[in-house]
Amino acid sequence: MQGTILVGTAGQGILRSADNGASWHRLGLKEAIEFDGTVRSLAVDPSAPARVLAGADVGLCVSVDGGAHFTRAESPMNGAAVWAIAFSPSDPKTVYAGTGAPARARMFRSRDGGDTWTQLDIEFPEFCAGVNRPRILSIAVHPGDADEVWFGVEEGGAWRSRDGGDRWVRVDTPESGIANSDIHAVGIVAAGADRPAKYIVATVNAVCTSTDDGRSFRCAPSRDRFDGLYYTRSVQVMDPAGSRMLLAVGDGTPGTRTRIYESDDYGETWTPTVLHTPPNSTVWAFATHPSDPDLVFAGTKYGHLFRSMDGGRNWYKEWRDFSEITAVAWTPFAADIKAHPKSIA
């Protein structure tokens, strides 16, 4: 495999491998992201695989060499934890980012690929009941429309904009059918020749889907559908124009039992995939890249990294264990990663 794997962690910054996972290296000294810092989100620029954005505890950081080095982008997010980043698939110059605990949850937009940022006109309460301070966990941009963007807040609801983030409408209302404001993931599948677009909103304990442009949702409790597992964590749309997606569900946070499910029918039915090593906690994050849709990574809350080479049907644990995995990314660009000198006795 050519390319670079990046694993964002809580406590070990970003670990990178450019040799197919044979060796792993943290960021060095004098980087914008501390080698023992926290990185909550990673996103590869769809138009430039050497360019990677990282949401860290110091703000929004940028790499132009595949993750070998990072600099901090001067932005209103400086000093805030950036929990989610999403490029628009149809217009990679448009990027959205969301912050959260321990900072205030806020949304930001860039129109130049992430170089400069504007805070958007939407605010959330500073505190909430479930996680103390809300955090934006998921952002999804419509595959064919850079101005349609959704995001989900842990203890703050699901929100939608049709004008690039200038105005927002809250989606989790009694009328919509989404009864829980604890939103963990949002996914969008573009309309096909014989079907409408589909919107997937995963709450902490249910998967909700809409095929009427997001006006109404059908929500099914996760515990009833996924072998007694309730903690719905991550959704990965494998092909924004197709029908296949992955879903991670666990028995809590950090959890002791987790499974990854696949759907080939637009999210109507779900089948468990094969995890050849039992994960040690709930799967927290997925990573894939359009250049190789069969290659998928998944990271757990307690540091297990899994790889699939058949589009997510079979999963094999990597030899390396990590600290808490918060985000994973893979880019086909091979970074020039230098091993740093080891401490000696």
N, C-alpha and C positions, 0 to 999 in steps of 0.2 A: 504494500500500500504506500503510495506517495502521498505526502501531506503532513499535517500537524494536528495532533489531538491536544486540546486544552481542557483542563479540569479546574473549575473554580471551586474554592473551598472556603470554609469558615475557619481561619487560623493558620492556613499555609499558603495564602495568596492564590496564585495560579501555577499549577504544574503542567509542563509541556513535554510532549514527546514527538520527535520528528523521525523516529526510527521504528514506527509501527508498534509502539508500546514496549520496546525492549528496554529502554531507559527513560527515566523521568527526571526533570530538572525544574526547580523553583526559579522564580525571577531572582536576579542578582541584586546587589546593593545599588543604591542611587537610582532606583526605578520609582516611577510615580506611585506604583502599588507596592506596599511593603511585602517582603517575602513571607512574613507571617501575618498578613492582613486578611481581610474578608472580602471576597468577591461574590456578589449575588447573581450576576447575570453576564452572559456572553452572547455576542451576535456577530456573525461574519457578513460583511458587505456583499450582497448578491452580485454586484457589478465589479468587484475587485477582491479576489480571494485572499490577498495579502493584508487586507484591512480588516481589523477586528476591533469591535467596541467592547469594553468591559465596564460593568457597573460595580464599583468598589465602595469601600467605606470612606474613601476620600472624594468620591464623586465619579464623574464619567471620564474614562481613560480610553486612549486610542493607540492602536498598534498599526504600523504600516509595513511590518515585516513578518506577518504571520504569527505574531505573538511572541517574538523573540524579545522585544522591548515595548514598553508602554510609556506614553506621556499623558499628562492630565489635560483634558480640554477645558479651557476657561469657560465656565458656564454658571448659570444660577444653581446648578446642582453641587457646586464645590462644597465639600465637607459633609454632604448628605449621602446616605446609603442608597444606591441605585439598584432596585430590585428587579426591574424588567426593562428590556430593550427590544424594539422590533423595527426592522426595515420594511418599507413598503415593497412587496415583490414586483409591482409594476413600475415603481419610480423610486429606485434606491436612494435618491437624494433626499427623500422624505423619510425621516426616522422619528420614532416616538420613544420616550423613556419615562419611567415612573419611579418615584422614591417612596420611602417608608421608614419604619422603625429602625433606629431610634429617632430619625428625623420625621418631619411631617410628611404625610402622603400627598404628593403633588404630581401633576403630569406636565411634560415638556415636549417640545417639538423642534426638530431641525429641518430646514429646507435645503441644506447644503451638505448632506451626507454625514452630519454629526460634528461639523467644525464649530458651528455657532448654534445656540439654543435659546428658545423663548419659553417662559412659563405660561401655561394655558390657564384660562379663566375658569377654574373649577377647584373647589376646596372641600376638604373632609374634616370631620371632627378630629381633634388632636388625640382623643382617647376613645376606646371602644371596650366592649365587655369581654370579648374572647381572647384577644392577644395584646391587650393594653394599648398599643399604638398600631393603627392600621398600616398596611403595606400593600402596594400594587404588585400583585404576583404575576399577572399575565396581560400581555398586549397582543392583539391580533389585528392586522390590516387586511382588508379585503384583497384577494389576489389580483383583481382587475380594476380596483378603484382605490387610489392612494388617499382619497379623502374620506373613505369609510373606515373608521377605526373603532375597535372595541377594547375595553380593558376591564379587568376584574380586580377587586380589592378584597383582601382578607379582612372581613368585618367592615365592608364598606360598599358592597353591591357591584352589579354589572352595569357598565355605562357604554353608550354608543354616540358617535358623532358622524354626521354625513358631510361635514364641511371642513375636514382636516383638523378638527379639534377646536374650532372657534366656539361652537355650541355643543352642549352635551345633553343627552336624555338618559335618565336612569331606567334600566330595563327590568330589574327585579322588583316587580310590583304585583299586587294581588291579581291584576288583570292579565299579566303576562303568563302566570302560572309558576314563576320561579319564587319559591317561598323562603329561601334562605339567602341572607346577604353575605355569607362567607364564601366568596368566589375564589376558586383555586386555578381555574384554567378556562381559556376561551379559544375556540378554533372556528375557522370559516372554510367551507368547501365551495368553490365557485359553481355556478349553474352549469349544467350540461345541456346537450341538445334535447334530452327527454326528461329533464328534472330541474327543479329550481335550486337555488343556492341553499346550503344547509348551514345553520349556526349551531354550535355545540357550546354549552356553558356547563362546566363542571363545578358544582358546589361541593362543600366539604363532604356531603353524604348522598349526592344524587347526580345523575347525568341528565341534562335538559337539552332538548333538540327542537329546532324550529325550521319549517320549510315554507313559512308564509312571510318571509322578509323580516323575521324577528318580532312579529306582532304577538304571537302566542307560542308557548313552549309546552312540550310534553316532558314531564320530569318523572324518572323512575328511580326509586331508592336503590342505592348501590348495594346495600347489604342483601337485597333480594335477588340481585342479578349476578353478583360476583363472589360466589362461594362464601357468603357470610362476611366478606370484607366490605367495610363502609367508607374508608378514608380515601376519597377520590382525589388524586393529586395532580396528574399531568396528562395532557392530551397532545398527541403529535399527529398532525395531518401530513401523511406521507406524500400525497400529491394533491396540491390545492385544486387541481382541475379534475381529480379522480374521486374514487370512492373509498380509498383505503386509509385507515388511521389506527393509531396505537393509543392505549389507555393504561395508566398505572394506578393501581388501587392497593391500599394497604390496610392494616388493622389499627392504625393510629399513627401518631407522631411521637417519637421516632419510629415506633412500630417494631414488631418482631416477625411479621409475616407479610409478604407482598406478592403480587402477581402482575404480569403484563398481559393485556388482552389485545387482540387484533380484530378489526372489522373490515370485511371486504364488501360490505353492502351499505356503505353510506352511514354507518353507525346504528343500523337497525338491530343487528345481532352481534354478539361479541364471543370470541373463542379464546381460551387461554393459550398463550404461547409456551414454549418449553424453556425453562431456566435450568440449565444443567448443573448449576450449583445453587443451593438455597440462599437467597439474599439475607443479609443480617438485619435489614430494616426496610422501611418503605422506600420504593423507587421515587426519587425526587425530580429528576430531570432527564430529558431526552436530547439527543443531538444527531442530526443528519445533514446532508448537503446534496443539492440536486445533481452534482457531478457524479455521484455514486449512490443512488437511492437504496441499494442493497446493504450499504454499510450504515449501521445505526449504533449509537452508544446510549447507555442508560446508567445513571449514577444513583446510589442510595444515600439516605440520610447519614448512615454511619460508615460511609467510605468505600463501599464496594463499587467497582466499575465493571459493567458488562458490555460485551460487544456482540452484535449480530451481523452476520455476513449474508443473510438471506432475507433482508428487509424486515427483520423483527420477528421472524417465526421461531428461531432458535437463538439462545443467548448463552454466551460463555464468559465466565469471570476472568478478568485480567489478573495477572500475578500480583500486581501492585495494589496494596491497600492505601487509602487516603484518609485524611481527616474528613469531617463532614463535607459531603459533596453538595454544592448549592447550584452549580451550573456546569454544562458540558458543551463543547463546540468542536467541530472538525472542519478543517479547511483543506482543500487540495493543494494549497501552497505549502511547500516544504520550508519551514523556518530554519534559519542558521542559528541553532541553539548551541551555546557553549557551556560545557560542564564547568562549574565553579570549583575552586580549590576546596578540598575537604579539611575540616579541622583535624589537627593531629595532637596526640597526647604529649 
